[in-house]
Amino acid sequence: MEVGLSIVVIVASVLLVLLVLLHRAKGGGLSTLFGGGVSSSLGGSSIAEKNLNRLTVAVGSVWIVGIIGLGLLLKS
């Protein structure tokens, strides 16, 4: 059970990082150093942004539930 939850948390962590990096930058900062102009010209589809937001929230929820489950499992 521990191994399964650990794998779920690791996969969700990697997916969460990738999904956050796919979001369009809304301001300056670190994201503009790595091709901010390219991502701003490619973006624009509000449906794609909404779906990306929903997917990010879903993967984040899976990650949180996995962390809590793993913590409860290791505690007992």
C-alpha positions in Angstrom: 0.0 0.0 0.0 2.9 2.4 0.9 4.6 1.7 -2.4 1.4 2.3 -4.4 0.7 5.6 -2.7 4.3 6.7 -3.1 4.1 6.0 -6.8 0.9 8.0 -7.0 2.5 10.9 -5.2 5.6 10.8 -7.4 3.6 10.7 -10.6 1.2 13.4 -9.4 4.2 15.6 -8.4 5.8 15.3 -11.8 2.5 16.0 -13.6 1.8 19.0 -11.3 5.2 20.5 -12.1 4.7 20.0 -15.9 1.1 21.4 -15.8 2.2 24.5 -13.8 5.0 25.1 -16.3 2.5 24.9 -19.2 0.4 27.8 -17.8 0.8 31.1 -19.6 2.7 33.7 -17.7 0.5 36.6 -16.5 3.3 38.8 -15.3 7.1 39.2 -15.4 9.4 37.2 -13.4 11.3 34.0 -13.9 8.9 32.6 -16.6 9.8 35.4 -19.0 13.5 34.3 -19.0 12.6 31.0 -20.7 10.8 32.1 -23.8 8.0 34.3 -22.4 7.5 35.9 -25.8 7.0 32.5 -27.4 4.4 31.4 -24.9 2.5 34.6 -25.2 2.2 34.3 -29.0 1.0 30.7 -28.7 -1.6 31.2 -26.1 -4.9 32.9 -26.4 -7.4 30.0 -26.3 -9.5 30.5 -23.2 -11.0 27.0 -23.5 -7.5 25.5 -23.4 -6.6 27.6 -20.4 -9.8 26.6 -18.6 -9.1 22.9 -19.3 -5.5 23.3 -18.2 -6.7 25.0 -15.0 -9.1 22.1 -14.3 -6.5 19.5 -14.9 -4.0 21.2 -12.7 -6.6 21.4 -9.9 -7.5 17.8 -10.3 -3.9 16.6 -10.2 -3.2 18.9 -7.2 -6.2 17.3 -5.4 -4.9 13.8 -6.2 -1.5 14.9 -4.9 -2.9 16.3 -1.6 -5.1 13.2 -1.0 -2.0 11.0 -1.7 0.2 13.0 0.7 -2.5 12.8 3.5 -3.1 9.1 2.8 0.6 8.3 2.9 1.0 10.3 6.1 -1.8 8.5 7.8 -0.6 5.2 6.6 3.0 5.8 7.9 1.7 7.1 11.2 -0.1 3.9 12.1 
